[in-house]
Each structure stands twice: as C-alpha cells, then as structure tokens.
C-alpha cells in the first residue's frame, strides 16, 4: 500500500479459528485492491491458533495486514478501540472475525459514501448457518435515511462503513466495560452525529456467521449480564435523545428484542433470586422508558409479560409463560368492541395490573385465533333435495362473542395468511352472508366457545374451503378450519336428477375442503352410481 488508504478494516480477534481464515481471505481479496485497503487485526489473547493465522496473513500481505496483540480484555470493545487509534483510512469498516465480506463490498460501500457524501453506509447483511439478521432495512437502496423513521434501530451492529473524520471529530469509541452490545452505543451516536446515512441494499456486503460452537460472547452471557448491558445501552441512548417520539423509535428495538428475550420459556426455570432481580431491573427500565405509546404499540403477549415483571409478580409471570408454552394462547374475552387476552392475573386485585396491558390494541391476533380454533366433528345432513354439512368447532373467545359466521368459500386464502393460519379482513371487506345456521355456547371450562353450524353444500361443481368469521376488537377475522387429523365423514352420492358426489377432506395445508362434482354416466347402459369423480383443478391456499 502506498499513500493513504480509502478504508481501514478493523477485526477484533479472539479464538475464532477456523472461521478467521475465511474472514481474512475475504478481506485481502477485496476488489477495491491492496493500494486502497488497510486491515488492522487485534489479537485479544487468543489461545486456539488464531494468533498464528494472523501472523501468516501479515507475512503474506505486508503493508496491507497489520497485527496488534494484547491480553484478553473480555470483549471486542478494547481491541476495536486500539485499532481505531491506529487507523489511517478515510473510512473505517468493522468485521467480526468469524464473519466475512462479499468480494466487492468495500469498493461499493466507498463509492456509495463518496457519491452521496455519507458519513455512515449500511451495506446489505445476511446471516449464514442459521444466524438471524433483520432484513427490513435492506429493502432498497436509500441515499439518505434517519435513525428515527427507518428500520435502522433494529440493525445497530457496527458492521458498517463509517467516515473516520466523523469518529475522530467526536472522539467516538466503544464502551470497554460493556461486554455485550458495546457496538450499539457507538453506532447510535455515530448515526446521530452523521450528516447523512445511506443504505446499499443491492449487493450482499456482509455475511454474519452463526458458529457451530455458539461461543460468541452474546450467546454465553447470562440473563442478569444481558439486562445490565441493555440498561447501559438504553441509558446511553436516552442521554443522547430527549424523551419523545424519537427516543421511543430508538428504544422500541430494546423492548422488542433484548428485554423480551429475558422473559422467554427459560425464565420460570431460573432461580427465585434471579427472577426477582430480573423483574426489579426491568421495572426500573419500564418506569423510565416504557411510555404509553411504546406500551400500546407492543403486542399483547409481550405487553403482559412486561407489565407483570414491572409489578414484581414473578409467580404470575412464570405461570403466564408456562401456561402459554403448554397450552397455547389464552382465550380472548370480548366486551363490546374491546378484547382482552385472559392471561394469569387478569383483573387480579392482588397484582393490580391495568386492563390496558391485557387489551388487544390494534395488532392483528390472527395467529392466536387460529391456534385456539379447534375442529371437533363434521357430518352430512340431507333434507329433501338439499345437502348440509353439520360441523362442530371450538373457538378461543369468550364473553360477548356476538355473531359467528361459518361458510364455504371458493376463493383461495392469501399466502400471507399461511404462517398465521388466519387473517384479519382488510377494511371494507366484511364477512360473507350467513347461508346456514349457527349456534354458540360457552364451553364447560369457561375458556372458549363451542360453535355448531349447519352449512348448505352447493349442487354445482366446486372446491370450497370451510371458514369461520368472528369479530375481535373491532376487526373481522377469517379462520380456515383445520381438521387436526380428526376423522372426516364418508363421501356420499347426492341428487337424483343430476347426481353428484360430495367429499370432505383436508388439503395439503390440513384445512377442511369440500369438493362437489357430478358423477359421469357410463357410455353404455343406465347410470350405476359408480362413475368416477370429476375433480376440478386444485386451488392453492384454501
């Protein structure tokens, strides 16, 4: 390398063989070329052969790869700071020593920064080996985004291109006493002080690797350590951004991710002292930063857990988590146009948690309604020339259930409903007319509503899915009925003038489908009723 490089790549290294080799190969092979590149790798006291591998690359690429050494510091912050003090490039890019770059990443990132005058450029990042990387930020190239009106708060890793002049002018460095998440305060402050932030989405710049040994420090940290680190990050952010919508937009990520992950299925198995200390620490953060807007924008499942944690109700919180893991979502209590998830401690005066924590507030609950909708039985009923399907179901709603519609639908469910198993109907799309008869009654355990329906079957050829329509919190939900492996009524012949055969079966998604088709008459001789079924072309997503 001659002269000043365009970009310095900083790699903090601690025991990342054999991933380190691919990381370094991806750096020295960058299309930007060795004359525009500087790599500074800091060995943070590795004991697994990483040091020898760094020496090998330094010897092979003199003038490009520089290796620094120090005793183990316990995290990536100190080695990253040491490398920053030595960096000479116009820009700096941080790379995890178990990750790697796309071949053209640095060339494209620098070109983007130069074209737009950007101080920070976020290149498209993907996970490999099962590692999750939030993708919303990378929907499209964007020359100028804000930290507050984009998905950037959900992508706060330091694996971006930073203008070094920005870092030096504000003396931005990593917090060395923060073992987990030390890149977040650095990235947040850099983005707040940047003149322009750009997104390069049309090329995969960064490959984040999930290691087979799960030895990344983030995975090893215990609950209390993660809580302490998250509290430091949130306090640091709050010191930079005054209370209001901008702070909410930034801290929403920490409630949705870091803090929510402390209240998952492993929480009840923690020691009593640990659970109490977690709830006490969460209570402080909830009181300081969990505004009404953030609370109402949180899904009811997380909101209830936060509310119980904030009240120090560790027993009710543990029961809430355990019950949902064992039995699925609780029923919804319908009261007029409002709906409440009946989790433990709902309206318990001993806990005193406001109803607002249990209320369905604008979010879709399609997946929860689908999971709590259970098929029980079905049969045929013929009255004169008319054929009916009688079906019995259980829905996870109680209270003012109101009218429930059960009908056959010829149109396919949108693919967007596949994961949830149901959908909230768009505004202006009401439920279909009720062609049959429906009765409802509360189940004996008080945790649901049993639905008995009598649905007319059309005589014309058709393939139709059975759907249930119910109103929850001012929205109408459409739920395809899943057979759940229960026996179906036998196919039957129906009709004299125009004989048909009708069959009930689950489709490939397990949803109940009714197929009606005429029976063919043999070419020779009278109709025997043994002709084959003419099956219409199967439609998807019923």
Protein Blocks (a to p, Z undefined) as FASTA:
>chain_A
ZZjdfbdcddddehjafklmmmmmmmmmpfnbpklgccddddehiaehpmmmmmmmmmmm
ghkaccdddddehiaklmmmmmmmmpcbfbdcdddfkbccdfklmmmmmmmmmmnopabd
cdddddeehiacdfklmmpccfbdcfklccklmmmcfbbcddfklmmmnopacdfklmgh
plmmmmmmmmmmpmbdcddfkbcfbdcdddfklpafklmpcfklmmmmmmmmmmmmmmmm
ccdjklmmmmmmmmmmmmmmmmcfklmmpcfklmmmmmmmmmmmmmmmmcfklmmmpcfk
lmmmmmmmmnopaklmmmmmmmmmmnopaddddehjbccdddehiaiaklopafklmpce
hiacklmmmmmpccfbdcdddehjbccddddddddbehjlbjadddddfbdcdfklmmno
pacddehiacdddfbdcdddddfkopaccddddddddfbdcdddddddddeehiacdddd
deklpacdddddedjklccdddddddfkopacdddddddddfbdcdehlaccddddddeh
ZZ
